[in-house]
Amino acid sequence: MTEDQSTTKTKETTTEATAEVTETTPAPEAVETVTEVAPETKTASAPKTTPQDGHWWWGTGRRKAAVARVRIRPGTGSFIVNKKDLTEYFTELRDHQNVLKILEKTNTSGSLDVHVNTNGGGYTGQAGAIILGLSRALAKYDPSLESLLRSNGYLSRDPRRVERKKPGQPGARKRFQFSKR
């Protein structure tokens, strides 16, 4: 046996012996050195990729007639929609809660600056477009979030649109009353 192997062998037996001693009679030193482990908290994910333009990650979302161009970058957590704060732009509580739910699920709220330019459609359509654009930008920012976003349905475009009005009828589905005689 070489010198290194014998030293390793004696260290292993010494460690086993001390483990048996500490199990049966804990030394006062061992009690003092034990530290409590705090429950694990999720930390905000760091960017896994670099943006193409060097500053932002982009995502485009569409819903009904609305289009939203979303840019994200690490920052303080500001959320700007058409040069206004999110809560100022969306008066409906439901709309800005749905938009912020993505950041909460991915644990990135407060760590990303989000800037959105949106146009077309109404507020609900624009909120849906922002959700899709933000989730696409987050998937580029951190590819490990893609499975979470996809399983929650944030990466799927909602194909529903307003049905067109048919000629000779008052609306898309409405018909004139049928004459019985």
C-alpha positions in Angstrom: 0.0 0.0 0.0 1.2 3.5 -0.8 1.3 6.3 1.7 -1.7 8.1 0.2 -3.9 5.0 0.3 -3.1 4.2 3.9 -3.8 7.8 5.0 -7.1 7.8 3.2 -8.0 4.4 4.8 -7.3 5.7 8.3 -9.3 8.9 7.7 -12.3 6.8 6.6 -12.1 4.6 9.8 -11.7 7.7 11.9 -14.7 9.3 10.3 -16.8 6.2 10.8 -15.8 6.0 14.5 -16.6 9.6 15.1 -20.0 9.2 13.4 -20.8 6.3 15.8 -19.8 8.4 18.8 -21.8 11.4 17.8 -24.9 9.3 17.2 -24.8 7.7 20.6 -23.5 10.7 22.7 -23.6 14.1 21.0 -20.7 16.3 21.9 -21.4 19.8 23.1 -19.4 21.2 20.2 -21.7 19.5 17.7 -24.8 21.1 19.3 -23.3 24.6 19.0 -22.2 24.2 15.4 -25.6 23.0 14.1 -27.4 25.8 12.3 -31.0 25.9 11.4 -31.7 25.7 7.7 -34.3 28.3 6.5 -36.9 27.0 4.1 -35.9 27.5 0.5 -37.3 30.6 -1.2 -37.4 30.9 -4.9 -35.1 33.6 -6.1 -35.7 35.6 -9.3 -34.1 33.8 -12.2 -31.2 35.5 -13.8 -31.2 35.9 -17.6 -30.0 32.7 -19.3 -29.5 34.4 -22.7 -28.3 37.7 -24.0 -30.7 39.9 -25.9 -30.1 40.3 -29.7 -29.9 44.1 -29.5 -27.9 44.0 -26.3 -30.5 45.7 -24.1 -34.0 44.1 -24.3 -35.8 40.8 -24.8 -38.7 41.3 -27.2 -42.1 39.5 -27.5 -45.1 40.2 -29.7 -48.6 39.2 -28.7 -51.8 39.4 -30.6 -55.4 38.9 -29.4 -58.6 39.7 -31.4 -57.6 43.0 -33.2 -55.0 44.1 -30.7 -51.2 43.9 -31.1 -48.7 44.4 -28.2 -45.0 44.7 -28.5 -43.4 43.9 -25.2 -39.8 44.6 -24.1 -38.3 43.3 -20.8 -34.9 43.8 -19.1 -33.6 43.3 -15.6 -34.5 46.3 -13.4 -36.7 47.5 -10.6 -40.0 46.1 -11.6 -41.7 49.0 -13.4 -44.5 48.1 -15.8 -45.2 50.7 -18.4 -48.0 50.4 -21.0 -48.2 53.1 -23.7 -46.1 55.5 -21.5 -48.5 55.0 -18.6 -48.3 52.9 -15.5 -50.1 49.5 -15.7 -52.8 50.3 -13.1 -53.4 53.7 -14.7 -53.8 52.3 -18.2 -56.0 49.3 -17.3 -59.0 50.6 -15.2 -60.4 47.1 -14.8 -58.8 45.2 -11.9 -59.2 41.9 -13.8 -57.0 43.1 -16.7 -54.0 44.1 -14.7 -54.3 41.2 -12.3 -54.2 38.8 -15.3 -51.1 40.5 -16.7 -49.3 40.5 -13.4 -50.1 36.8 -12.7 -47.5 35.8 -15.3 -44.7 37.6 -13.4 -45.9 36.1 -10.1 -46.0 32.5 -11.5 -42.5 32.8 -13.0 -41.2 34.6 -9.9 -39.9 37.6 -11.8 -42.1 40.3 -10.4 -40.1 43.2 -9.0 -36.9 42.1 -10.9 -37.9 43.0 -14.5 -38.7 46.3 -16.2 -41.5 45.8 -18.7 -42.3 48.3 -21.5 -45.3 47.7 -23.7 -46.6 49.5 -26.8 -50.0 48.3 -27.8 -52.7 49.4 -30.2 -55.9 48.1 -31.8 -58.9 46.4 -30.3 -60.2 47.1 -26.8 -58.8 46.8 -23.4 -59.5 43.1 -23.0 -57.9 42.3 -26.3 -54.9 44.5 -25.5 -54.6 42.7 -22.1 -54.6 39.3 -23.8 -52.0 40.5 -26.3 -49.8 41.8 -23.5 -50.1 38.4 -21.8 -48.9 36.5 -24.9 -46.2 39.1 -25.7 -44.9 39.0 -22.1 -44.8 35.3 -22.0 -42.9 35.1 -25.3 -40.4 37.6 -24.0 -40.0 35.7 -20.8 -39.4 32.4 -22.7 -36.5 34.2 -24.6 -35.2 35.7 -21.4 -35.0 32.4 -19.6 -35.7 29.2 -21.7 -36.3 27.1 -18.5 -39.5 29.1 -17.9 -41.0 27.9 -21.2 -42.5 24.7 -19.8 -44.1 26.6 -16.9 -45.6 29.2 -19.3 -46.8 26.6 -21.7 -48.4 24.4 -19.0 -50.4 27.5 -17.8 -51.5 28.3 -21.3 -49.6 31.6 -21.6 -47.8 30.7 -24.8 -50.9 29.8 -26.8 -52.5 32.5 -29.0 -56.3 32.7 -28.5 -57.7 32.4 -32.0 -61.2 33.6 -31.2 -62.2 36.7 -33.2 -65.4 38.6 -33.8 -67.5 36.7 -36.4 -68.3 38.7 -39.5 -71.8 40.0 -40.4 -73.4 38.0 -43.2 -75.1 39.8 -46.1 -78.8 40.2 -46.0 -78.9 39.6 -42.2 -78.9 42.0 -39.3 -75.8 40.5 -37.6 -73.4 37.6 -37.6 -75.9 35.1 -36.2 -79.1 37.1 -35.9 -81.8 36.4 -38.5 -84.9 38.3 -39.5 -88.1 36.8 -38.1 -89.5 34.0 -40.3 -92.9 34.7 -41.7 -95.3 31.8 -41.1 -97.8 32.9 -43.7 
